[in-house]
Amino acid sequence: MGGEGDSPSSSIDSSSSHPGLSSTSALSQPRSRDLTTELRLGLSLSPSSLEESSLNSRSTLSEKSNQDQPPTFFVKVYMEGIPIGRKLDLFSHDGYNSLIRTLCRMFRTDISYPDMDHMPSNKTHVLTYEDKEGDWMMVGDVPWELFLTTVKRLMISRADKC
């Protein structure tokens, strides 16, 4: 294949006079924004206006996404015997009945709480919650709105241990 200049690994000569390929200019000097391209295109952008416009577009996008989405309130739910907790959005429920139904499907178990008519058997579970003071309370003992303001996390325990 010939001489040293034909080597595939030396396809770019380091002594090239092209400014874009010069290794010393790209690494040793800080990059400055060249606005000649933008000016030729009819854009009058300066580095400060670029930063302001990107900040404005980011805040506008985050404001729009926050307005479109309903508020959420996620808490962790743990079940006795299961090492990993699951997250649950309490604002997606309208009361204790909806919460209990979701948890029964999520953990595939029966959960009883004080408003239910039947007494818990040894196969059912009870739902407790930790409030902001660190006390464990039975779910259903307080009105739903008060529950939402005080709950930190939920725990499903076997009924025969409570």
PLY file of the C-alpha trace (Angstrom):
ply
format ascii 1.0
element vertex 162
property float x
property float y
property float z
element edge 161
property int vertex1
property int vertex2
end_header
0.00 0.00 0.00
2.94 2.26 -0.04
4.43 4.90 2.12
3.91 6.39 5.49
1.41 8.98 4.23
-1.00 6.24 3.11
-1.53 4.92 6.65
-5.26 4.84 7.58
-4.53 5.99 11.10
-2.88 9.20 9.90
-5.67 10.48 7.70
-5.60 13.91 9.42
-2.28 15.60 9.48
-1.62 17.29 12.84
0.31 20.06 11.14
-2.70 21.05 9.07
-3.28 24.74 8.62
-7.06 24.44 9.01
-8.09 26.30 12.22
-10.88 23.85 13.05
-8.50 20.92 13.04
-5.75 22.53 15.05
-5.44 20.68 18.33
-3.94 23.59 20.25
-6.70 26.08 19.46
-9.56 23.76 20.43
-8.13 22.57 23.72
-6.13 25.44 25.16
-8.36 28.45 24.40
-11.82 28.89 25.94
-14.69 28.68 23.49
-16.29 31.97 22.57
-19.60 32.13 20.75
-19.19 33.28 17.17
-22.39 35.06 16.16
-21.45 35.62 12.52
-23.62 32.70 11.39
-26.64 34.03 13.27
-26.08 37.52 11.90
-25.80 36.23 8.35
-29.11 34.44 8.84
-30.76 37.64 10.01
-30.82 36.70 13.66
-29.70 39.29 16.16
-28.73 37.11 19.06
-26.16 37.85 21.68
-24.95 35.35 24.29
-26.93 37.10 27.03
-30.15 37.06 25.01
-29.60 33.35 24.27
-29.35 32.58 27.99
-32.42 34.68 28.81
-34.50 33.09 26.07
-33.54 29.57 27.13
-34.39 30.36 30.76
-37.72 31.88 29.70
-38.60 28.89 27.53
-37.71 26.47 30.33
-39.83 28.29 32.89
-42.71 28.56 30.42
-42.55 24.82 29.71
-42.44 23.91 33.39
-45.33 26.26 34.15
-47.42 24.73 31.36
-46.67 21.18 32.50
-47.56 22.07 36.09
-50.85 23.65 35.00
-51.89 20.64 32.92
-51.25 18.05 35.64
-53.42 17.69 38.72
-51.66 17.88 42.09
-50.24 14.66 43.51
-49.41 13.41 46.99
-47.38 10.22 46.98
-46.77 8.15 50.11
-44.98 4.85 50.56
-47.06 1.79 51.40
-45.39 -1.15 53.11
-46.84 -4.58 53.76
-45.65 -6.90 56.47
-43.51 -9.63 54.92
-42.78 -7.70 51.71
-39.39 -5.97 51.81
-40.08 -3.33 49.16
-42.63 -0.57 49.60
-44.77 0.87 46.83
-45.73 4.46 46.07
-49.35 5.51 46.06
-50.93 8.83 45.10
-53.47 9.70 47.79
-54.93 12.60 45.79
-56.15 10.11 43.17
-58.55 8.69 45.80
-61.71 10.32 47.07
-61.92 8.51 50.40
-61.06 5.46 52.45
-63.16 3.05 50.36
-61.27 3.91 47.19
-57.92 3.68 49.00
-58.72 0.27 50.50
-59.93 -1.12 47.14
-56.71 0.02 45.44
-54.50 -1.47 48.15
-56.42 -4.78 48.09
-55.78 -5.06 44.34
-52.17 -3.86 44.62
-51.17 -6.32 47.36
-53.75 -9.05 46.55
-55.11 -9.28 50.08
-58.16 -8.40 52.18
-57.86 -5.21 54.21
-60.35 -4.19 56.88
-60.78 -0.81 58.56
-63.09 0.56 61.30
-65.99 1.52 59.00
-66.38 -2.04 57.73
-69.16 -4.15 59.25
-67.36 -7.47 59.55
-64.72 -8.33 62.08
-61.27 -9.07 60.69
-60.33 -12.72 60.44
-56.85 -14.13 60.61
-56.54 -13.91 56.81
-57.27 -10.19 56.60
-54.96 -7.28 57.16
-55.42 -3.87 58.75
-54.16 -0.58 57.43
-52.28 1.80 59.71
-50.49 5.04 59.00
-47.68 7.03 60.53
-48.58 10.64 61.20
-46.23 13.61 61.17
-45.53 13.19 64.88
-44.34 9.60 64.38
-47.39 7.91 65.96
-49.00 4.90 64.26
-52.79 5.27 63.90
-55.57 3.14 62.42
-56.76 4.27 59.01
-60.37 5.40 59.19
-60.24 6.85 62.71
-60.16 10.46 61.48
-61.96 12.22 58.59
-60.37 11.81 55.15
-59.26 15.46 54.88
-57.49 15.32 58.26
-55.89 12.02 57.25
-54.46 13.65 54.11
-52.86 16.45 56.14
-51.18 14.16 58.68
-50.17 10.94 56.87
-46.48 10.23 56.18
-46.62 6.55 55.19
-48.92 3.53 55.27
-48.40 0.03 56.67
-50.46 -3.11 56.03
-50.18 -5.54 58.95
-51.81 -8.87 59.74
-55.02 -8.38 61.73
-54.14 -10.99 64.34
-51.01 -9.03 65.37
-52.86 -5.78 66.07
0 1
1 2
2 3
3 4
4 5
5 6
6 7
7 8
8 9
9 10
10 11
11 12
12 13
13 14
14 15
15 16
16 17
17 18
18 19
19 20
20 21
21 22
22 23
23 24
24 25
25 26
26 27
27 28
28 29
29 30
30 31
31 32
32 33
33 34
34 35
35 36
36 37
37 38
38 39
39 40
40 41
41 42
42 43
43 44
44 45
45 46
46 47
47 48
48 49
49 50
50 51
51 52
52 53
53 54
54 55
55 56
56 57
57 58
58 59
59 60
60 61
61 62
62 63
63 64
64 65
65 66
66 67
67 68
68 69
69 70
70 71
71 72
72 73
73 74
74 75
75 76
76 77
77 78
78 79
79 80
80 81
81 82
82 83
83 84
84 85
85 86
86 87
87 88
88 89
89 90
90 91
91 92
92 93
93 94
94 95
95 96
96 97
97 98
98 99
99 100
100 101
101 102
102 103
103 104
104 105
105 106
106 107
107 108
108 109
109 110
110 111
111 112
112 113
113 114
114 115
115 116
116 117
117 118
118 119
119 120
120 121
121 122
122 123
123 124
124 125
125 126
126 127
127 128
128 129
129 130
130 131
131 132
132 133
133 134
134 135
135 136
136 137
137 138
138 139
139 140
140 141
141 142
142 143
143 144
144 145
145 146
146 147
147 148
148 149
149 150
150 151
151 152
152 153
153 154
154 155
155 156
156 157
157 158
158 159
159 160
160 161
